[in-house]
Amino acid sequence: MTEASRSTAWSSPEIPSQGEANPRLATAVRELFSGLRAGAADVADLVAAEAHLALRLLIAMTVSAIGAVVLGVFGLAGLAAAAAAELIAQGISASMAIAGVGLLCIVGSLLLIFQFRGLSRRVLFGYSRNHLRGRH
């Protein structure tokens, strides 16, 4: 047999050589990573859009809360003025009426301070930090 006929007789049909298999594998790996990269980019875009929406919602809530507080302060000031006017109408001096309303405001302020202080102690910031760091 000649050399050409011997090589075709002994070679297996359609077995890719090492050089042909590597480009197919490299192409498959490249396509896999490009798909993963595209998926990660989609997730990042979604997270960015959610964060933007959350920021807008936070700003709207903050503006609404500040507006509510301002209106609440005006309402309390109006009630204090009405109480002082009523005390003056009943014959108490203006200075005593203002002092009484001021004393009520101070007591209310102290009650709120102690309430917020109690709330802040209930939140375990140190435990939360240690828990997030993995130290239980």
MDAnalysis code that builds the backbone (N, CA, C; Angstrom):
import MDAnalysis as mda
import numpy as np

u = mda.Universe.empty(408, n_residues=136, atom_resindex=np.repeat(np.arange(136), 3), trajectory=True)
u.add_TopologyAttr("name", ["N", "CA", "C"] * 136)
u.add_TopologyAttr("resid", np.arange(1, 137))
u.add_TopologyAttr("resname", ["MET", "THR", "GLU", "ALA", "SER", "ARG", "SER", "THR", "ALA", "TRP", "SER", "SER", "PRO", "GLU", "ILE", "PRO", "SER", "GLN", "GLY", "GLU", "ALA", "ASN", "PRO", "ARG", "LEU", "ALA", "THR", "ALA", "VAL", "ARG", "GLU", "LEU", "PHE", "SER", "GLY", "LEU", "ARG", "ALA", "GLY", "ALA", "ALA", "ASP", "VAL", "ALA", "ASP", "LEU", "VAL", "ALA", "ALA", "GLU", "ALA", "HIS", "LEU", "ALA", "LEU", "ARG", "LEU", "LEU", "ILE", "ALA", "MET", "THR", "VAL", "SER", "ALA", "ILE", "GLY", "ALA", "VAL", "VAL", "LEU", "GLY", "VAL", "PHE", "GLY", "LEU", "ALA", "GLY", "LEU", "ALA", "ALA", "ALA", "ALA", "ALA", "ALA", "GLU", "LEU", "ILE", "ALA", "GLN", "GLY", "ILE", "SER", "ALA", "SER", "MET", "ALA", "ILE", "ALA", "GLY", "VAL", "GLY", "LEU", "LEU", "CYS", "ILE", "VAL", "GLY", "SER", "LEU", "LEU", "LEU", "ILE", "PHE", "GLN", "PHE", "ARG", "GLY", "LEU", "SER", "ARG", "ARG", "VAL", "LEU", "PHE", "GLY", "TYR", "SER", "ARG", "ASN", "HIS", "LEU", "ARG", "GLY", "ARG", "HIS"])
u.atoms.positions = np.array([
    [0.816, -1.175, 0.000],
    [0.000, 0.000, 0.000],
    [0.860, 1.237, 0.000],
    [0.378, 2.201, -0.619],
    [1.114, 3.444, -0.653],
    [0.882, 4.214, 0.630],
    [1.659, 5.239, 0.845],
    [1.564, 6.046, 2.077],
    [0.234, 6.760, 2.175],
    [-0.302, 7.254, 1.100],
    [-1.575, 7.976, 1.109],
    [-2.721, 7.044, 1.425],
    [-2.696, 5.835, 0.870],
    [-3.779, 4.916, 1.142],
    [-3.694, 4.377, 2.552],
    [-2.503, 4.234, 3.101],
    [-2.331, 3.768, 4.462],
    [-2.853, 4.799, 5.464],
    [-2.613, 6.068, 5.232],
    [-3.072, 7.104, 6.162],
    [-4.587, 7.210, 6.183],
    [-5.237, 7.014, 5.036],
    [-6.698, 7.067, 5.030],
    [-7.302, 5.803, 5.602],
    [-6.623, 4.696, 5.503],
    [-7.154, 3.456, 6.028],
    [-7.086, 3.423, 7.547],
    [-6.058, 3.967, 8.118],
    [-5.865, 3.898, 9.564],
    [-6.455, 5.093, 10.308],
    [-6.812, 6.173, 9.677],
    [-7.357, 7.341, 10.383],
    [-8.839, 7.125, 10.655],
    [-9.254, 7.551, 11.841],
    [-10.654, 7.404, 12.211],
    [-11.465, 8.506, 11.550],
    [-12.719, 8.235, 11.248],
    [-13.523, 9.250, 10.543],
    [-13.932, 10.399, 11.469],
    [-13.729, 11.619, 11.024],
    [-14.222, 12.852, 11.642],
    [-13.831, 13.028, 13.104],
    [-12.684, 12.610, 13.515],
    [-12.188, 12.934, 14.853],
    [-11.414, 14.230, 14.723],
    [-11.874, 15.271, 15.418],
    [-11.193, 16.548, 15.244],
    [-9.813, 16.497, 15.885],
    [-8.911, 17.124, 15.235],
    [-7.566, 17.188, 15.789],
    [-7.539, 18.165, 16.953],
    [-6.444, 18.168, 17.676],
    [-6.315, 19.043, 18.850],
    [-6.458, 20.514, 18.443],
    [-5.976, 20.886, 17.305],
    [-6.065, 22.265, 16.831],
    [-7.487, 22.679, 16.518],
    [-8.312, 21.738, 16.035],
    [-9.696, 22.065, 15.712],
    [-10.592, 22.089, 16.950],
    [-10.314, 21.278, 17.955],
    [-11.142, 21.215, 19.160],
    [-10.986, 22.463, 20.018],
    [-9.796, 22.992, 20.115],
    [-9.555, 24.173, 20.943],
    [-10.314, 25.401, 20.475],
    [-10.392, 25.686, 19.181],
    [-11.188, 26.853, 18.782],
    [-12.667, 26.686, 19.112],
    [-13.188, 25.471, 19.011],
    [-14.593, 25.275, 19.368],
    [-14.800, 25.485, 20.861],
    [-13.903, 24.961, 21.663],
    [-13.997, 25.134, 23.107],
    [-13.828, 26.606, 23.477],
    [-12.865, 27.263, 22.864],
    [-12.641, 28.683, 23.146],
    [-13.862, 29.511, 22.747],
    [-14.475, 29.169, 21.633],
    [-15.670, 29.886, 21.197],
    [-16.823, 29.663, 22.169],
    [-16.985, 28.428, 22.624],
    [-18.057, 28.138, 23.578],
    [-17.828, 28.860, 24.899],
    [-16.581, 28.866, 25.373],
    [-16.269, 29.569, 26.628],
    [-16.474, 31.064, 26.459],
    [-16.061, 31.598, 25.311],
    [-16.232, 33.022, 25.040],
    [-17.718, 33.391, 25.016],
    [-18.535, 32.560, 24.385],
    [-19.981, 32.818, 24.343],
    [-20.607, 32.715, 25.728],
    [-20.124, 31.752, 26.517],
    [-20.631, 31.607, 27.883],
    [-20.317, 32.851, 28.710],
    [-19.084, 33.306, 28.649],
    [-18.714, 34.486, 29.432],
    [-19.374, 35.752, 28.913],
    [-19.582, 35.848, 27.607],
    [-20.274, 37.040, 27.100],
    [-21.734, 37.023, 27.551],
    [-22.343, 35.846, 27.633],
    [-23.708, 35.748, 28.158],
    [-23.768, 36.113, 29.628],
    [-22.793, 35.641, 30.399],
    [-22.741, 35.995, 31.820],
    [-22.514, 37.491, 32.007],
    [-21.635, 38.053, 31.173],
    [-21.361, 39.490, 31.259],
    [-22.600, 40.292, 30.916],
    [-23.340, 39.862, 29.906],
    [-24.575, 40.555, 29.531],
    [-25.624, 40.436, 30.646],
    [-25.696, 39.252, 31.255],
    [-26.632, 39.079, 32.370],
    [-26.273, 39.959, 33.553],
    [-24.978, 40.046, 33.857],
    [-24.532, 40.908, 34.956],
    [-24.810, 42.377, 34.639],
    [-24.634, 42.756, 33.388],
    [-24.926, 44.142, 32.995],
    [-26.418, 44.434, 33.129],
    [-27.260, 43.474, 32.783],
    [-28.707, 43.657, 32.936],
    [-29.088, 43.801, 34.407],
    [-28.487, 42.976, 35.252],
    [-28.756, 43.072, 36.692],
    [-28.287, 44.411, 37.229],
    [-27.112, 44.860, 36.796],
    [-26.597, 46.153, 37.252],
    [-27.512, 47.293, 36.811],
    [-28.018, 47.232, 35.592],
    [-28.955, 48.259, 35.121],
    [-30.234, 48.247, 35.945],
    [-30.727, 47.059, 36.265],
    [-31.939, 46.947, 37.073],
    [-31.731, 47.498, 38.479],
    [-30.579, 47.178, 39.066],
    [-30.270, 47.689, 40.406],
    [-30.142, 49.207, 40.381],
    [-29.508, 49.746, 39.350],
    [-29.363, 51.196, 39.240],
    [-30.725, 51.873, 39.089],
    [-31.601, 51.280, 38.299],
    [-32.938, 51.858, 38.125],
    [-33.730, 51.801, 39.430],
    [-33.616, 50.684, 40.151],
    [-34.304, 50.564, 41.445],
    [-33.745, 51.563, 42.451],
    [-32.438, 51.750, 42.445],
    [-31.823, 52.704, 43.372],
    [-32.262, 54.128, 43.048],
    [-32.362, 54.450, 41.774],
    [-32.815, 55.787, 41.379],
    [-34.257, 56.014, 41.819],
    [-35.088, 55.008, 41.634],
    [-36.483, 55.117, 42.064],
    [-36.579, 55.241, 43.589],
    [-35.761, 54.475, 44.301],
    [-35.766, 54.554, 45.759],
    [-35.303, 55.932, 46.233],
    [-34.312, 56.507, 45.556],
    [-33.842, 57.845, 45.923],
    [-34.931, 58.884, 45.699],
    [-35.626, 58.798, 44.579],
    [-36.711, 59.748, 44.320],
    [-37.821, 59.606, 45.348],
    [-38.126, 58.365, 45.733],
    [-39.147, 58.130, 46.742],
    [-38.711, 58.672, 48.098],
    [-37.437, 58.480, 48.429],
    [-36.909, 59.007, 49.693],
    [-36.980, 60.528, 49.729],
    [-36.641, 61.171, 48.628],
    [-36.710, 62.640, 48.568],
    [-38.155, 63.106, 48.728],
    [-39.079, 62.447, 48.047],
    [-40.496, 62.827, 48.158],
    [-41.003, 62.637, 49.580],
    [-40.614, 61.526, 50.205],
    [-41.046, 61.282, 51.585],
    [-40.443, 62.303, 52.547],
    [-39.182, 62.675, 52.330],
    [-38.536, 63.658, 53.196],
    [-39.200, 65.022, 53.069],
    [-39.476, 65.433, 51.842],
    [-40.142, 66.721, 51.629],
    [-41.531, 66.706, 52.267],
    [-42.247, 65.615, 52.113],
    [-43.580, 65.509, 52.727],
    [-43.499, 65.542, 54.246],
    [-42.518, 64.857, 54.802],
    [-42.368, 64.842, 56.263],
    [-42.021, 66.231, 56.785],
    [-41.144, 66.938, 56.095],
    [-40.780, 68.296, 56.530],
    [-41.991, 69.209, 56.439],
    [-42.765, 69.094, 55.364],
    [-43.985, 69.889, 55.243],
    [-44.968, 69.593, 56.363],
    [-45.111, 68.309, 56.703],
    [-46.025, 67.936, 57.786],
    [-45.552, 68.490, 59.123],
    [-44.248, 68.469, 59.346],
    [-43.710, 68.999, 60.603],
    [-43.936, 70.509, 60.689],
    [-43.704, 71.210, 59.587],
    [-43.906, 72.668, 59.594],
    [-45.373, 72.997, 59.881],
    [-46.275, 72.285, 59.218],
    [-47.696, 72.527, 59.474],
    [-48.083, 72.156, 60.907],
    [-47.488, 71.094, 61.424],
    [-47.745, 70.711, 62.813],
    [-47.256, 71.757, 63.798],
    [-46.091, 72.336, 63.535],
    [-45.565, 73.389, 64.421],
    [-46.467, 74.613, 64.374],
    [-46.918, 74.986, 63.172],
    [-47.838, 76.118, 63.081],
    [-49.135, 75.827, 63.827],
    [-49.622, 74.603, 63.728],
    [-50.840, 74.236, 64.442],
    [-50.655, 74.317, 65.950],
    [-49.519, 73.806, 66.444],
    [-49.247, 73.886, 67.887],
    [-49.066, 75.331, 68.346],
    [-48.433, 76.143, 67.500],
    [-48.277, 77.562, 67.860],
    [-49.654, 78.241, 67.923],
    [-50.529, 77.896, 67.007],
    [-51.882, 78.457, 67.039],
    [-52.641, 78.018, 68.288],
    [-52.528, 76.749, 68.664],
    [-53.173, 76.281, 69.892],
    [-52.594, 76.968, 71.123],
    [-51.280, 77.157, 71.137],
    [-50.655, 77.844, 72.274],
    [-51.137, 79.290, 72.356],
    [-51.244, 79.961, 71.207],
    [-51.733, 81.348, 71.205],
    [-53.192, 81.402, 71.660],
    [-53.997, 80.429, 71.227],
    [-55.399, 80.397, 71.645],
    [-55.513, 80.140, 73.147],
    [-54.672, 79.246, 73.675],
    [-54.690, 78.972, 75.118],
    [-54.275, 80.206, 75.899],
    [-53.246, 80.906, 75.405],
    [-52.808, 82.122, 76.089],
    [-53.901, 83.187, 76.035],
    [-54.568, 83.331, 74.900],
    [-55.642, 84.311, 74.776],
    [-56.806, 83.966, 75.709],
    [-57.104, 82.686, 75.853],
    [-58.183, 82.263, 76.760],
    [-57.824, 82.551, 78.216],
    [-56.562, 82.294, 78.561],
    [-56.130, 82.582, 79.937],
    [-56.192, 84.082, 80.230],
    [-55.804, 84.869, 79.230],
    [-55.861, 86.330, 79.414],
    [-57.317, 86.777, 79.540],
    [-58.206, 86.173, 78.769],
    [-59.625, 86.541, 78.827],
    [-60.244, 86.187, 80.178],
    [-59.704, 85.190, 80.861],
    [-60.241, 84.799, 82.163],
    [-59.651, 85.621, 83.300],
    [-58.812, 86.578, 82.964],
    [-58.318, 87.485, 83.986],
    [-56.888, 87.241, 84.431],
    [-56.211, 86.278, 83.871],
    [-54.811, 86.048, 84.239],
    [-53.967, 87.025, 83.438],
    [-52.883, 87.494, 84.040],
    [-52.024, 88.467, 83.351],
    [-51.379, 87.817, 82.119],
    [-51.011, 88.664, 81.176],
    [-50.422, 88.182, 79.923],
    [-49.107, 87.460, 80.173],
    [-48.305, 87.955, 81.086],
    [-47.017, 87.308, 81.357],
    [-47.218, 85.918, 81.966],
    [-48.216, 85.761, 82.846],
    [-48.490, 84.447, 83.437],
    [-49.058, 83.483, 82.387],
    [-49.880, 83.983, 81.479],
    [-50.444, 83.145, 80.417],
    [-49.338, 82.643, 79.493],
    [-48.422, 83.526, 79.120],
    [-47.305, 83.132, 78.250],
    [-46.386, 82.152, 78.977],
    [-46.150, 82.400, 80.266],
    [-45.312, 81.492, 81.047],
    [-45.964, 80.116, 81.155],
    [-47.262, 80.065, 81.339],
    [-47.966, 78.778, 81.417],
    [-47.886, 78.003, 80.110],
    [-48.100, 78.685, 78.998],
    [-48.005, 78.038, 77.688],
    [-46.564, 77.596, 77.426],
    [-45.596, 78.413, 77.802],
    [-44.182, 78.044, 77.644],
    [-43.827, 76.820, 78.477],
    [-44.356, 76.753, 79.700],
    [-44.112, 75.600, 80.558],
    [-44.703, 74.337, 79.947],
    [-45.899, 74.432, 79.374],
    [-46.487, 73.274, 78.698],
    [-45.634, 72.823, 77.500],
    [-45.082, 73.775, 76.784],
    [-44.207, 73.438, 75.643],
    [-42.934, 72.739, 76.121],
    [-42.356, 73.218, 77.227],
    [-41.151, 72.593, 77.758],
    [-41.437, 71.169, 78.223],
    [-42.553, 70.964, 78.906],
    [-42.918, 69.613, 79.361],
    [-43.131, 68.682, 78.170],
    [-43.814, 69.160, 77.156],
    [-44.016, 68.348, 75.951],
    [-42.707, 68.006, 75.260],
    [-41.802, 68.986, 75.219],
    [-40.492, 68.756, 74.614],
    [-39.701, 67.706, 75.387],
    [-39.727, 67.797, 76.706],
    [-39.012, 66.808, 77.518],
    [-39.601, 65.412, 77.336],
    [-40.919, 65.315, 77.256],
    [-41.536, 64.007, 77.028],
    [-41.097, 63.402, 75.693],
    [-41.040, 64.225, 74.654],
    [-40.586, 63.730, 73.356],
    [-39.117, 63.330, 73.400],
    [-38.291, 64.110, 74.096],
    [-36.860, 63.779, 74.204],
    [-36.687, 62.432, 74.889],
    [-37.404, 62.208, 75.976],
    [-37.271, 60.930, 76.674],
    [-37.833, 59.772, 75.846],
    [-38.875, 60.025, 75.095],
    [-39.419, 58.980, 74.234],
    [-38.413, 58.609, 73.145],
    [-37.811, 59.601, 72.489],
    [-36.824, 59.318, 71.444],
    [-35.568, 58.681, 72.016],
    [-35.206, 59.069, 73.220],
    [-34.049, 58.465, 73.881],
    [-34.313, 56.981, 74.146],
    [-35.515, 56.671, 74.580],
    [-35.882, 55.273, 74.791],
    [-35.889, 54.478, 73.495],
    [-36.375, 55.107, 72.421],
    [-36.366, 54.429, 71.121],
    [-34.950, 54.177, 70.635],
    [-34.068, 55.150, 70.842],
    [-32.695, 54.975, 70.377],
    [-31.968, 53.907, 71.183],
    [-32.311, 53.741, 72.439],
    [-31.676, 52.684, 73.230],
    [-32.214, 51.312, 72.856],
    [-33.411, 51.263, 72.343],
    [-33.990, 49.991, 71.942],
    [-33.306, 49.441, 70.696],
    [-32.794, 50.321, 69.847],
    [-32.084, 49.901, 68.644],
    [-30.667, 49.552, 69.057],
    [-30.275, 48.327, 68.804],
    [-28.973, 47.862, 69.244],
    [-27.944, 48.076, 68.134],
    [-27.436, 49.307, 68.046],
    [-26.503, 49.626, 66.971],
    [-25.224, 48.812, 67.073],
    [-24.689, 48.684, 68.277],
    [-23.466, 47.920, 68.451],
    [-23.643, 46.473, 68.058],
    [-24.764, 45.885, 68.458],
    [-25.023, 44.498, 68.091],
    [-25.166, 44.363, 66.577],
    [-25.831, 45.338, 65.948],
    [-26.016, 45.283, 64.503],
    [-24.677, 45.348, 63.786],
    [-23.787, 46.243, 64.229],
    [-22.470, 46.349, 63.597],
    [-21.686, 45.056, 63.764],
    [-21.688, 44.505, 64.977],
    [-20.949, 43.263, 65.214],
    [-21.553, 42.105, 64.435],
    [-22.857, 42.083, 64.322],
    [-23.524, 41.023, 63.577],
    [-23.152, 41.094, 62.100],
    [-23.111, 42.307, 61.552],
    [-22.746, 42.459, 60.137],
    [-21.287, 42.094, 59.899],
    [-20.439, 42.327, 60.870],
    [-19.018, 41.984, 60.719],
    [-18.751, 40.511, 60.959],
    [-19.746, 39.772, 61.404],
    [-19.575, 38.348, 61.621],
    [-19.179, 37.961, 63.024],
    [-19.146, 38.935, 63.926],
    [-18.807, 38.646, 65.323],
    [-20.109, 38.572, 66.121],
    [-20.510, 37.397, 66.486],
    [-21.784, 37.235, 67.211],
    [-21.558, 37.286, 68.676],
])
